[in-house]
Amino acid sequence: MRDKRTRTKKVICVKTYSGNEVLDLTVYCHAGLFALLQFIAPAIYRDLGKPAEAVQQGQPPEASAVRVRHVRSSGVI
């Protein structure tokens, strides 16, 4: 559309596709679960039935089986 008085064009954009927020959130959840299973606390989250039961009972998941990372060196001295 062109405005006769100001001689400027007005562009109207129409969205032709739907958003993919649901897909993005699903991928983020799977990535978070993968990180929990592989790197953060594999002893706790290998069997997801135990933490689910603990949460349903109102308790946090057991933290006793968590591996503690030790720092051997703080860098170059």
Backbone hydrogen bonds, N-H to C=O, Kabsch-Sander energy under -0.5 kcal/mol:
donor,donor_aa,acceptor,acceptor_aa,energy
3,D,8,T,-2.8
4,K,2,R,-0.6
7,R,3,D,-1.9
10,K,1,M,-2.8
11,V,9,K,-0.5
13,C,11,V,-0.6
24,D,20,N,-2.2
25,L,21,E,-2.6
26,T,22,V,-2.1
27,V,23,L,-2.3
28,Y,24,D,-2.4
29,C,25,L,-2.3
30,H,26,T,-2.2
31,A,27,V,-2.4
32,G,28,Y,-2.4
33,L,29,C,-2.4
34,F,30,H,-2.3
35,A,31,A,-2.2
36,L,32,G,-2.3
37,L,33,L,-2.6
38,Q,34,F,-2.4
39,F,35,A,-2.3
40,I,35,A,-2.2
41,A,36,L,-1.4
45,Y,41,A,-2.3
46,R,42,P,-1.1
48,L,46,R,-0.8
50,K,47,D,-0.8
52,A,48,L,-1.3
53,E,49,G,-2.1
54,A,50,K,-2.1
55,V,51,P,-2.3
56,Q,52,A,-2.1
57,Q,53,E,-1.5
58,G,55,V,-1.1
59,Q,54,A,-2.9
66,V,63,A,-1.0
69,R,67,R,-0.5
72,R,70,H,-0.7
